[in-house]
């Protein structure tokens, strides 16, 4: 694009205002997103198409959904779908608790919300939303650096199984952030009475931390920055939506191996 073709700040503001108006009013919205048994969101197909190759295929008629102009997203629920549309129209989303149509969200934590959004970005090939979720996750953990709270540690440990089960081994984003956090706060983590339980259930995470500690090349990559993995191969099956963590039965004890290492 030449200098004469570069849009002015005024033009960009006008474009932003126009997209924001479409987001608020949904005028001429032609795509229905089913978000629950009795809840839907309406969106413009050209906005979805512009953001995601998944929706590009849907809008081009490669999916059955194009004949009914509807996508079933009930597995994510209205609040996560609402955030996805916030990103598609506004290039960002709100990771605070939401209230839609007078209903308050059952909210866990910002960490949990952003891991879900990352997973959703992977499922629908919204690479920009994955980066947005990753940056928000980093910010959550950064804010806890000055005075690490028990809740911050507990929240991260809660989402660890999701991080490693919902992403490909080649997808370094969430895993690198989780390993970096574990590396920085290793002493705090090993002092927890449940650490061996956590380590036994998340061995890949522990290995990634050790790789960072040793300064060797890690399977999760040397860079802590998100790298767009590019278009998915044709045979690629996106990761399924994150399931809720199953409750631990009363009295259940995880295996407690002797890990045989310590950081000094």
Backbone as a ProteinNet text record, in pm:
[ID]
protein_1_A
[PRIMARY]
XXXXXXXXXXXXXXXXXXXXXXXXXXXXXXXXXXXXXXXXXXXXXXXXXXXXXXXXXXXXXXXXXXXXXXXXXXXXXXXXXXXXXXXXXXXXXXXXXXXXXXXXXXXXXXXXXXXXXXXXXXXXXXXXXXXXXXXXXXXXXXXXXXXXXXXXXXXXXXXXXXXXXXXXXXXXXXXXXXXXXXXXXXXXXXXXXXXXXXXXXXXXXXXXXXXXXXXXXXXXXXXXXXXXXXXXXXXXXXXXXXXXXXXXXXXXXXXXXXXXXXXX
[TERTIARY]
84.8	0	88.3	68.5	148	100.6	183.2	147.4	12.9	-12.4	-138.9	-258.2	-230.8	-339.9	-359.4	-267.8	-278.4	-395.5	-488.7	-604.6	-563.9	-633	-606.2	-662.4	-618.8	-673	-823.3	-868.7	-1012.3	-1087.3	-1031	-1096.3	-1103.4	-994.6	-993.1	-1094	-1106	-1205.4	-1346.1	-1370.7	-1502.6	-1533.1	-1432.4	-1451.3	-1481.4	-1405.7	-1427.6	-1566.8	-1612	-1745.7	-1853.1	-1831.1	-1929.3	-1940.1	-1825.5	-1826	-1887.6	-1856.9	-1914	-2065.4	-2114.4	-2259.4	-2323.1	-2257.6	-2309.3	-2311.6	-2209.5	-2202.8	-2318.6	-2347.3	-2451.9	-2591.8	-2615.1	-2750.1	-2780	-2676.7	-2691.2	-2790.1	-2792	-2879.1	-2836.8	-2931.7	-2909.6	-2823.5	-2815.6	-2741.8	-2808.6	-2727.4	-2783.2	-2735.9	-2671.2	-2622.6	-2666.9	-2719.8	-2768.1	-2669.6	-2632.4	-2546.3	-2630	-2657.6	-2735.7	-2643	-2674.8	-2586.1	-2643	-2764.5	-2827.2	-2960.5	-3030.1	-3159.9	-3259.7	-3249.5	-3345.3	-3278.1	-3147.9	-3075.6	-2999.2	-2994.3	-2921.4	-2848.1	-2750.4	-2686.7	-2699.1	-2711.4	-2716.4	-2586.7	-2536.6	-2411.2	-2416.1	-2321.7	-2310.3	-2211	-2253.9	-2167.5	-2036.8	-2038.7	-1914.7	-1813.7	-1861.1	-1769	-1705.2	-1786.9	-1733.4	-1637.4	-1674.3	-1590.5	-1455.6	-1456.8	-1332.4	-1237.6	-1290.1	-1207.9	-1158.9	-1235.6	-1209.4	-1224.1	-1124.3	-1134.5	-1244.3	-1272.7	-1381.5	-1512.7	-1539.6	-1663.7	-1657.9	-1538	-1526.4	-1580.2	-1538.3	-1586.5	-1737.6	-1788.3	-1932.4	-2008.9	-1957.8	-2026.3	-2015.7	-1912.5	-1894.6	-1972.1	-2043.7	-2127.9	-2064.3	-1947.7	-1881.6	-1940.5	-2016.1	-2080.1	-2231.4	-2295.9	-2442.2	-2504.7	-2432.8	-2489.1	-2524.7	-2457.4	-2481.6	-2623.3	-2688	-2822.8	-2925.3	-2890.8	-2982.7	-2929	-2806.9	-2744	-2747.2	-2701.9	-2701.6	-2584	-2524.3	-2419	-2461	-2445.4	-2480.6	-2356.6	-2358.7	-2245.3	-2287.3	-2387.6	-2440.9	-2336.3	-2235.3	-2135	-2052	-2048.9	-1973.7	-2061.4	-2190.1	-2279.6	-2281.7	-2382	-2402.6	-2290.9	-2228.4	-2129.9	-2000.3	-1953.2	-1832.1	-1856.4	-1972.8	-2004.9	-2013.5	-2071.5	-2079.8	-1939.3	-1847.1	-1708.8	-1644.5	-1673.7	-1618.1	-1666.3	-1792.6	-1844.5	-1786.1	-1763.5	-1694	-1560.9	-1486.8	-1358.3	-1376.9	-1469	-1487.4	-1520.1	-1599.9	-1637.7	-1540.5	-1493.3	-1420.6	-1272.6	-1227.2	-1087.8	-1041.2	-1134.3	-1102.2	-1228.4	-1212.6	-1329.6	-1311.1	-1421	-1423.1	-1408.9	-1301	-1283.2	-1329.9	-1404.6	-1470.5	-1605.9	-1667.4	-1799.7	-1900.7	-1983.7	-2081.1	-2223.2	-2310.6	-2453.6	-2524.4	-2598.4	-2669	-2817.5	-2895.4	-3041.7	-3086.4	-3018.4	-3056.4	-3006.1	-2925.8	-2871.8	-2722.9	-2680.9	-2540.3	-2463.5	-2342.9	-2258	-2209.4	-2211.3	-2146.8	-1997.6	-1923.8	-1786.8	-1686.6	-1578.2	-1473.1	-1356.2	-1285.4	-1171.4	-1135.2	-1054.9	-1006.9	-918	-838	-751.4	-835.3	-936.8	-1023	-1091.9	-1142.4	-1210.7	-1118.3	-995.3	-903.5	-851.3	-837.5	-802	-915.4	-1039.5	-1153.1	-1153.6	-1124.7	-1126.3	-1014.4	-900.5	-790.3	-833	-894.1	-942.1	-1047.4	-1135	-1239.9	-1178.7	-1075.5	-1006	-940.7	-890.6	-830.6	-936.9	-1049.4	-1156.2	-1208.1	-1227.7	-1285	-1180.1	-1053	-943.2	-946.6	-965.1	-956.1	-819.4	-717.2	-581.2	-559.6	-622.7	-611	-670.7	-780.6	-843	-755.4	-685.7	-592.1	-483.8	-432	-329.1	-384.9	-507.6	-571.7	-588.9	-632.7	-650.4	-516.8	-414.1	-281.5	-229.8	-246.3	-200.7	-277.5	-406.4	-485.9	-442.9	-411	-364.3	-231.6	-140.5	-12.3	-33.6	-127.7	-154.3	-208.4	-295.9	-348.2	-234.4	-142.5	-31.3	68.7	85.7	177.7	129.9	-0.3	-55.9	-34.2	-11.2	7.3	154.4	244	386.5	429.1	377	422.3	394.4	276	238.3	155.7	222.5	156.6	53.3	-69.4	-178.1	-208.8	-257.7	-295.3	-398.2	-489.2	-593.3	-534.1	-427.6	-363.8	-302	-234.2	-172.5	-280.5	-383.2	-490.7	-561.2	-581.8	-649	-566.4	-435.4	-350	-348.7	-334.1	-331	-462.4	-571	-701.3	-709.4	-650.1	-662.7	-549.6	-449.1	-337.6	-382.3	-469.8	-512.4	-576.8	-651.1	-714.4	-608.5	-508.5	-405.4	-336.5	-304.7	-228.2	-315.1	-440.3	-526.1	-598.7	-612.3	-692.1	-607	-474.3	-388.2	-295.9	-258.9	-164.5	-25.9	57.9	194.9	271.6	232.6	300.8	250.2	144.9	87.9	151.2	247.4	329.2	271.6	166.8	120.9	93.6	-15.9	-55	48.3	107.1	202	325.7	373.2	490.4	461.4	344.3	306.9	296.4	233.1	218	353.7	443.3	575.7	658.8	648.5	722.7	677.3	546.3	493.2	546.8	546.4	597.9	745.8	822	965.3	991.6	916.6	938	896.9	797.2	742.8	762.1	870.8	896	897.8	968.5	980.3	843.7	759.8	624.6	543.3	559.3	481.7	522.7	654.4	698.5	668	644.9	611.5	465.1	384.8	243	226.5	138.1	118.8	64.6	1.2	-56	31.6	157.7	239.4	262.9	292.6	320.4	197.2	80.1	-42.8	-54.5	-29.5	-38.1	65.2	189.2	295.8	263.8	208.3	175	68.6	-23.3	-130.6	-90.5	21.5	62.6	211.9	252.5	395	455.3	378.6	432	467.2	384.6	411.8	541.1	560.1	682.2	804	792.3	903.6	936.4	833.4	856.1	926.8	890.5	957.4	1103.8	1131.2	1268.7	1350.2	1289.8	1359.1	1398	1309.8	1343.2	1453.3	1446.3	1546.2	1684.3	1693	1821.3	1873.8	1787.2	1829.5	1848.1	1791.5	1803.6	1684.8	1698	1588.4	1470.2	1355.6	1235.8	1142	1062	962.9	859.1	843.5	745.5	804.6	932.8	993	1071.7	1167.1	1252.5	1188.8	1099.2	1038	914.8	895.8	776.6	664.2	691	590.2	504	379.2	287.6	328.8	326.5	354.1	234.7	183.7	69.9	109.2	45.2	81.1	38.8	-35.2	-75	-201.6	-243.5	-366.6	-358.2	-467.5	-472	-467.9	-398.8	-402.3	-542.3	-569	-704.1	-753.9	-660.7	-701.1	-712.5	-683.2	-680.7	-819.5	-829.9	-953.6	-935.7	-1010.6	-991.2	-1019.6	-954.1	-974.4	-1118.5	-1177.6	-1316.7	-1325.7	-1444	-1461.4	-1413.7	-1365.9	-1313	-1423.5	-1407.5	-1508	-1486.2	-1587.8	-1566.1	-1478.4	-1396.6	-1311.5	-1396.5	-1376.1	-1455.6	-1420.3	-1518.1	-1487.2	-1405.2	-1318	-1236.8	-1320	-1333.9	-1413.5	-1357.7	-1441.7	-1394.2	-1294.9	-1184	-1085.1	-991.8	-1012.9	-928.5	-789.2	-686.7	-548.2	-481	-420.8	-345.9	-217.2	-159	-27.6	73.9	163.2	262	401.6	453.5	585.7	696.6	809.7	929.5	992.8	975.6	1020.5	1172.5	1239.1	1384.2	1457.9	1399.1	1473.2	1427.5	1511.5	1478.1	1557.9	1500.9	1569.8	1636.1	1756.1	1828.8	1872.3
-119	0	123.9	213.1	334.8	435.3	541.9	644.2	705.4	728.1	790.7	700.4	567.8	473.1	442.6	489.2	463.3	540.3	473.2	544.9	642.8	755.3	855	810.9	875.7	845	867.7	971.9	999.8	885.5	833	722.2	598.5	572.1	456.1	472.3	595.8	620.1	599.7	647.2	629.2	481.6	406.5	262.7	196.6	234.6	178.3	208.9	330.9	369	290	269.6	195	50.4	-14.2	-152.6	-161.4	-60.8	-60.6	-46	34.7	49.7	-81.2	-151.5	-281.2	-380.3	-372.9	-462.8	-435.7	-309	-274	-300.7	-264.3	-271.3	-403.3	-470.1	-593.6	-575.2	-454.3	-427.2	-511.7	-575.6	-662.1	-784.1	-821.7	-943.1	-1063.6	-1148	-1257.6	-1395.1	-1401.1	-1530.4	-1548.2	-1665.3	-1695.6	-1789.3	-1753.7	-1837.9	-1887.1	-2016	-2073.3	-2092.2	-2027.4	-2029	-2105.3	-2152.5	-2227	-2280	-2356.4	-2412.9	-2306.9	-2187.2	-2083	-1947.7	-1948.7	-1822.9	-1825.3	-1709.9	-1696.1	-1562.8	-1552.8	-1426.8	-1411	-1286.9	-1258.9	-1189.1	-1222.4	-1164.2	-1145.7	-1066.8	-1045.3	-1146.2	-1217.9	-1322.5	-1265.4	-1143.6	-1089	-1056.7	-1026.2	-1002.3	-1133.8	-1238.1	-1369.2	-1418.8	-1399.6	-1443.8	-1374	-1245.4	-1168	-1210.4	-1268.2	-1301.9	-1447	-1537.5	-1679.6	-1760.9	-1847	-1936.5	-2040.9	-2071.7	-2163.8	-2107	-1981.1	-1919.4	-1885.3	-1865.1	-1846.5	-1968.8	-2087	-2211	-2224.3	-2186.9	-2195.5	-2101.5	-1979.8	-1880.6	-1913.4	-1987.8	-2024.3	-2149.1	-2207.7	-2320.6	-2455.6	-2462.1	-2590.3	-2667.3	-2597.8	-2663.4	-2663.8	-2759.4	-2765.6	-2638.9	-2576.2	-2459.8	-2348.2	-2344.2	-2232.3	-2231.4	-2348	-2354.1	-2302.4	-2307.3	-2259.1	-2133.9	-2092.5	-1971.1	-1968.7	-2078.5	-2091.5	-2178.1	-2145	-2226.1	-2260.9	-2387.9	-2433.3	-2422.7	-2330.3	-2307.9	-2323.1	-2407.8	-2424.1	-2478.7	-2551.8	-2607.9	-2499.6	-2381.5	-2271.7	-2183.3	-2178.1	-2097	-1952	-1877.2	-1740.1	-1643.5	-1661	-1562.2	-1571.6	-1694.2	-1710.4	-1671.2	-1705.9	-1666.8	-1515.6	-1452.3	-1306.4	-1245.6	-1302.9	-1252.9	-1274.1	-1387.1	-1411.6	-1305	-1269.4	-1166.4	-1030	-1003.7	-880.2	-871.6	-983.2	-981.3	-963.8	-1037.8	-1032.4	-890.5	-818.6	-682.8	-577.2	-592	-484.1	-514.7	-635.3	-678.5	-691.3	-703.3	-730.2	-784.8	-837.4	-888.1	-861.2	-867.3	-838.6	-968.8	-981.5	-1104.6	-1089	-982.2	-967.1	-1038.6	-1061.8	-1125.4	-1045.2	-1114.1	-1048.9	-1070.4	-983.4	-998	-977.7	-1077.7	-1069.2	-1089.1	-992.6	-1002.2	-1028.7	-963.9	-976.8	-1101.1	-1183.6	-1306.7	-1286.9	-1311.6	-1297.1	-1425.2	-1409.4	-1522.9	-1595.7	-1727.2	-1807	-1803.7	-1727.7	-1690	-1759.6	-1809.6	-1875.6	-1781.8	-1744.6	-1654.1	-1602.6	-1496.7	-1444.7	-1546.6	-1617.3	-1718.7	-1823.1	-1872.3	-1974	-1919.9	-1796.7	-1735.5	-1723.6	-1678.5	-1657	-1787.1	-1890.5	-2022	-2073.3	-2055.3	-2094.7	-2017.1	-1887.4	-1806.4	-1847.6	-1885	-1934.1	-2062.6	-2152.4	-2277.7	-2253.4	-2159	-2125.3	-2066.1	-1983.4	-1927.9	-2036.3	-2140.5	-2252.1	-2330.7	-2354.4	-2433.1	-2364.7	-2233.4	-2160.6	-2087.9	-2119.7	-2061.5	-1908.4	-1855.4	-1711.4	-1684.8	-1677.4	-1665.6	-1535.9	-1428	-1302.2	-1310.3	-1384.8	-1399.2	-1484.3	-1582.8	-1661	-1570	-1480.4	-1388	-1294.2	-1245.3	-1158.8	-1232	-1357.7	-1436.3	-1459.1	-1484.5	-1508	-1382.8	-1268.5	-1142.7	-1111.9	-1139	-1115.6	-1211.1	-1334.5	-1431.5	-1386	-1338.9	-1288	-1171.6	-1084.3	-967.6	-1010.3	-1111.5	-1162.8	-1210.3	-1285.3	-1340.2	-1231.5	-1134.8	-1023.5	-942.8	-922.8	-845.2	-914.1	-1044.1	-1117.7	-1125.7	-1068.3	-1083.1	-1013.2	-892.7	-815.1	-887.7	-941.8	-1014.2	-1136.1	-1247.5	-1367.6	-1416	-1421.4	-1462.6	-1610.7	-1673.3	-1814.8	-1838.2	-1742.6	-1758.3	-1760.3	-1680.4	-1678.7	-1814.8	-1872.4	-2003.6	-2109.3	-2105.4	-2204.6	-2197.4	-2074.8	-2058.8	-2117.4	-2094.1	-2149.6	-2301.8	-2356.7	-2503	-2565	-2493.4	-2544.3	-2556.8	-2460.5	-2462.2	-2539.1	-2582.5	-2655.5	-2776.9	-2863.3	-2978.2	-2935.5	-2825.9	-2776.2	-2727.9	-2656.9	-2600.8	-2711.4	-2821.4	-2926.6	-3025.7	-3039.1	-3135.6	-3073.1	-2942	-2876.7	-2814.1	-2826	-2768.1	-2875.3	-2855.8	-2945.9	-2927.1	-3030.9	-3018.8	-2910	-2880.9	-2778.5	-2638	-2627.4	-2496.9	-2451	-2358.6	-2325	-2214.8	-2146.2	-2026.1	-2042.7	-2110.9	-2125.6	-2203.3	-2304.7	-2389.8	-2311.3	-2222.1	-2142	-2048.9	-1987	-1896.7	-1973.4	-2090.8	-2171.6	-2217.2	-2259	-2304.6	-2189.7	-2072.4	-1955.7	-1916.3	-1923.8	-1894.3	-1995.3	-2123.2	-2226.3	-2209.4	-2167.9	-2145.6	-2030.4	-1920.5	-1802.9	-1829	-1913.9	-1933.6	-2077.5	-2137.5	-2276.9	-2302.2	-2219.1	-2240.3	-2235.8	-2144.1	-2135	-2259.7	-2308.3	-2424	-2551.7	-2575.6	-2700.4	-2701	-2583.4	-2576.7	-2610.3	-2618.9	-2650.8	-2797	-2827.1	-2967.8	-3056.4	-2995.8	-3075.9	-3077.2	-3031.3	-3016.6	-3149.2	-3254.8	-3382.6	-3433.8	-3408.5	-3445.8	-3369.2	-3238.1	-3153.8	-3197.8	-3224	-3264.7	-3396.4	-3491.5	-3622	-3610.2	-3516.2	-3498.4	-3408.8	-3337.8	-3242.1	-3256.2	-3378.2	-3405.6	-3326.5	-3303.2	-3224.7	-3083.3	-3029	-2894.4	-2894.3	-2992.9	-3001.6	-3016.5	-3097.9	-3115.5	-2984.6	-2908.9	-2779.8	-2682.8	-2686.8	-2601.1	-2640.3	-2770.3	-2818.6	-2775.7	-2782.8	-2741.6	-2594.8	-2511.4	-2369.7	-2352.5	-2427.5	-2416.8	-2454.5	-2558	-2604.2	-2515.8	-2433.5	-2348.1	-2421.7	-2541.7	-2619.6	-2592.2	-2636.6	-2619.3	-2700.5	-2636.1	-2700.6	-2738	-2838.5	-2877.4	-2768.9	-2682.3	-2575.7	-2456.1	-2462.7	-2353.8	-2260.7	-2189	-2099.5	-1963.1	-1924.4	-1792.7	-1798.3	-1695.5	-1686.9	-1614.6	-1571.5	-1499.1	-1596.5	-1559.3	-1641.1	-1638.2	-1753.1	-1762.1	-1824.4	-1755	-1805.2	-1934.7	-2047.4	-2174.1	-2182.8	-2083	-2082.9	-2163.5	-2170.9	-2244.8	-2390.2	-2442.6	-2581	-2673.9	-2787.5	-2883.7	-2937.6	-2989.9	-3034.3	-3144.3	-3226.9	-3337.2	-3295.3	-3167.2	-3121.3	-3123.9	-3181.1	-3180.2	-3087	-2976.3	-2880.7	-2942.7	-2888.6	-2939.6	-2914.3	-3005.7	-2987.5	-2879.9	-2828.5	-2731.1	-2788.3	-2701.8	-2746	-2802.1	-2922.3	-2977.6	-2925	-2926	-2887.8	-2991	-2944.7	-3038.1	-3126.1	-3256.9	-3345.1	-3326.1	-3333.8	-3320.3	-3439.3	-3413	-3519.3	-3591.7	-3723.2	-3797	-3778.8	-3776.3	-3761.6	-3871.9	-3832.5	-3929.1	-3979.6	-3935.5	-3983	-3922.2	-4003	-3956.7	-3986.5	-3883.8	-3905.3	-3981.4	-4050.6	-4112.5	-4006.4	-4040	-3944.4	-4000.8	-3986.9	-4040.7	-3957.4	-4018.9	-3945.5	-3887.9	-3758.4	-3697.1	-3688.7	-3685.6	-3695.1	-3574.3	-3456.1	-3337.3	-3218.5	-3118.6	-2994.7	-2883.1	-2765.6	-2647.5	-2573	-2527.1	-2450.4	-2317.7
0	0	0	-94.3	-101.8	1.5	18.9	117.2	86.1	-44.3	-82.7	-56.8	-45.8	-20.6	127.3	211.7	354.5	413.2	480.1	534.3	643.1	647.5	749.5	883.1	988.5	1121.8	1126.3	1055.1	1052	985.4	875.1	805.8	894.2	967.2	1056.7	1168.8	1221.2	1326.3	1273	1150.3	1090.8	1069.8	1024.5	1007.7	1141.5	1244.9	1377.7	1429.9	1410.3	1455.5	1382.2	1251.2	1173.4	1219.3	1244.3	1291.2	1430.5	1515.5	1650	1644.6	1550.8	1536.8	1492.3	1399.6	1356.5	1473.2	1556.8	1671.7	1768.6	1791.8	1887.7	1831.7	1706.9	1652.1	1582.1	1530.5	1452	1336.2	1281.8	1168.7	1048.6	985.1	869.1	902.8	1030.5	1067.8	1001.6	939.6	860.2	905.8	1023.4	1072.5	1217.2	1249	1383.6	1452.9	1572.7	1655	1772.7	1773.7	1883.1	2002.6	2114.8	2231.3	2349.7	2338.4	2446.7	2399.8	2485.6	2446.9	2399.1	2456.7	2418.9	2398.3	2370.4	2351.6	2219.7	2153.6	2027.9	2025	1937.2	1902.6	1752.2	1708.5	1566.5	1525.5	1407.4	1360.9	1209.5	1159.6	1015.9	959.2	858.3	802.4	750.2	696.4	640.6	750.6	872.4	983.6	1027.1	1040.4	1076.1	969.2	843.8	731.8	733.7	766.3	765.9	877.3	984	1099.5	1098	1039.2	1061.7	934.1	906.4	792	814.8	940.6	972	919.8	951.4	906.1	757.3	703.7	559.3	487.1	534.7	474.4	490.3	607.6	631.6	538.2	524.4	441.4	292.7	255.5	115.5	76.6	172.1	139	158.9	225.5	245.8	363.4	448.5	561.1	539.8	601.5	593.7	650.7	748.1	816.8	719.7	602.9	513.7	458.5	451.6	398.2	498.4	624.8	727.2	795.8	756.7	809.1	961.1	1019.8	1164.5	1207.9	1320.1	1380.3	1522.3	1557	1691.6	1779.7	1875.4	1965.2	2110.3	2132.7	2268.1	2364.4	2312.1	2401.3	2469.4	2412.2	2473.2	2561	2533	2613.3	2568.1	2613.5	2564.3	2601	2716	2759.5	2678.7	2652.7	2573.4	2427.9	2375.8	2237.9	2227.7	2328.7	2330.3	2326.7	2401.9	2400.2	2262.9	2201.1	2068.4	1970.3	1977.9	1888.7	1923.5	2051.5	2088	2015.3	2015.4	1946.2	1794.9	1735.1	1590.2	1542.3	1619.8	1579.5	1630.9	1754.3	1822.2	1843.4	1807.4	1819.4	1963.4	2055.7	2195.5	2261.2	2382	2454.7	2603.2	2676	2819.1	2896.7	2974.1	3052.6	3196.5	3222.8	3352.9	3350.1	3467.9	3469.9	3387.9	3311.4	3224.6	3276.4	3230.7	3255.5	3122.4	3077.5	2950.3	2973.2	2926.8	2935.1	3079.1	3172.8	3312.7	3381.6	3311.8	3370.9	3397.1	3520.4	3556.8	3526.4	3480.3	3445.8	3571.2	3566	3669.3	3639.7	3717.9	3682.1	3772.8	3711.5	3788.6	3812.5	3705.9	3717	3579.1	3575.2	3447.6	3377.6	3456.1	3396.2	3322.5	3388	3329	3203.3	3212.4	3098.6	2978.4	3000.9	2889.5	2830.8	2913.8	2859.5	2771	2813.6	2731.2	2599.1	2605.2	2483.6	2388.5	2442.8	2360.3	2289	2366.1	2309.2	2202.3	2227.7	2131	2003.7	2021.2	1905.3	1822.2	1890.3	1819.2	1742.9	1806.7	1744.7	1618.4	1625.8	1513	1428.7	1451.9	1374.4	1378.3	1497.4	1521.2	1583.3	1498.8	1549.7	1628	1582.7	1656	1794.2	1809	1940.2	2031.4	1973.6	2054	2111.4	2028.6	2075.8	2181.9	2161.2	2259.8	2393	2387.1	2509.5	2578.4	2500	2557.5	2626.1	2563.3	2623.8	2752	2752.4	2872.5	2984.4	2947.1	3045.9	3106.1	3021.2	3069.8	3165.8	3131.2	3215.4	3351.6	3352	3479.2	3568.8	3512.3	3590.8	3627.6	3539.5	3567.4	3687.1	3695.5	3805.8	3940.1	3937.4	4062.5	4103.3	4020	4046.2	4175.6	4197.6	4312.8	4444.1	4454.7	4576.8	4535.7	4521.7	4473	4573.7	4529.7	4618.2	4597.7	4701.6	4694.2	4584.7	4568.1	4466.8	4326.7	4303	4171.6	4139.8	4239.2	4219.8	4199.5	4283.2	4274.7	4139.7	4089.7	3960.7	3847.9	3850.9	3746.2	3753	3873	3885.9	3840.5	3857.2	3815.5	3663.6	3590.7	3444.7	3376.1	3452.2	3391	3308.1	3361.6	3280.1	3148.5	3149.8	3027.7	2928.8	2981.7	2894.4	2814.8	2881.2	2814.4	2738.7	2776.1	2706.4	2588.4	2586.7	2482.6	2373.5	2380.7	2277.8	2220.5	2095.4	2031.2	2091.1	2081.6	2131.8	2057.2	1934.9	1855.9	1886	1966	2000.6	2131.1	2121.9	2237.7	2326.7	2282	2351.3	2498.9	2533	2672.8	2752.7	2691.5	2763.6	2806.4	2718.9	2752.7	2869.6	2867.7	2976.9	3108.1	3104.9	3226.8	3278.9	3189.4	3232.1	3286.9	3225.9	3274.6	3414.4	3437.5	3570.2	3671.7	3635.3	3724.5	3752.5	3652.7	3669.4	3767.3	3751.3	3836.4	3981.1	4000.8	4135.3	4183.3	4140.2	4172.6	4323.1	4397.3	4541.7	4609.5	4565.5	4621.6	4588.9	4467.3	4423.3	4496.9	4508.9	4572.8	4722	4780	4922.4	4949.1	4843.7	4861.5	4901.4	4994.3	5036.2	4925.3	4824.5	4716	4592.4	4605.7	4485.4	4413.3	4488	4422.7	4348.6	4402	4333.2	4201.6	4210.2	4091.2	3988.1	4033.4	3942.7	3874.2	3950.2	3893.7	3785.8	3802.4	3705.4	3589	3601.9	3498.7	3469.3	3434.2	3415.3	3300.4	3194.7	3083.3	3127.8	3214.6	3267.8	3348	3433.6	3513.5	3423.2	3318.9	3225.9	3155.5	3119.3	3054.5	3148.8	3277.6	3376.2	3388.6	3396.5	3408.2	3286.2	3168	3046.6	3053.6	3106.5	3121.9	3225.1	3333.3	3438.7	3387.5	3310.1	3258	3145.1	3090.8	2981.9	2851.5	2842.4	2720.9	2630	2505.6	2411.9	2460.5	2469.5	2522.4	2409.6	2434.6	2336	2315.2	2414.1	2399.7	2328.8	2288.4	2213.2	2302.2	2243.2	2319.4	2339.5	2251.1	2260.7	2347.8	2428.9	2512.7	2439.6	2315.1	2239.3	2159.7	2144.9	2065.7	1919	1854.8	1712.8	1643.8	1541.9	1467.8	1398.8	1431.9	1368.2	1223.2	1174	1034.7	1010.9	883.6	851.9	895	945.5	988.7	867	876.9	766.4	746.2	628.7	596	689.2	737.3	823.8	969.3	996	1135.1	1196.5	1314.1	1391.7	1509.1	1515.6	1624.8	1759.8	1859.3	1993.7	2036.8	2111.4	2154.1	2261.3	2284.7	2392.7	2525.5	2611.6	2739.3	2827.4	2877.9	2969.2	3109.4	3192.2	3332.2	3400.9	3492.9	3565.7	3655.9	3653.6	3739.5	3885.4	3973.3	4116.7	4165.9	4260.9	4320.2	4425.9	4416.1	4515.3	4655.5	4757.7	4895.2	4931.1	4989.5	5034.5	4926.1	4801.1	4691.3	4703.2	4680.8	4684.5	4551.8	4492	4369.5	4401.5	4299.8	4321.3	4360	4450.4	4495.2	4472.1	4349.2	4318.7	4380.9	4398.5	4441	4316	4293.2	4169.6	4160.9	4273.2	4273.7	4222	4230.8	4188.8	4274.2	4277.4	4346.7	4283.6	4285	4230.3	4344.9	4323.4	4424.5	4364.8
[MASK]
++++++++++++++++++++++++++++++++++++++++++++++++++++++++++++++++++++++++++++++++++++++++++++++++++++++++++++++++++++++++++++++++++++++++++++++++++++++++++++++++++++++++++++++++++++++++++++++++++++++++++++++++++++++++++++++++++++++++++++++++++++++++++++++++++++++++

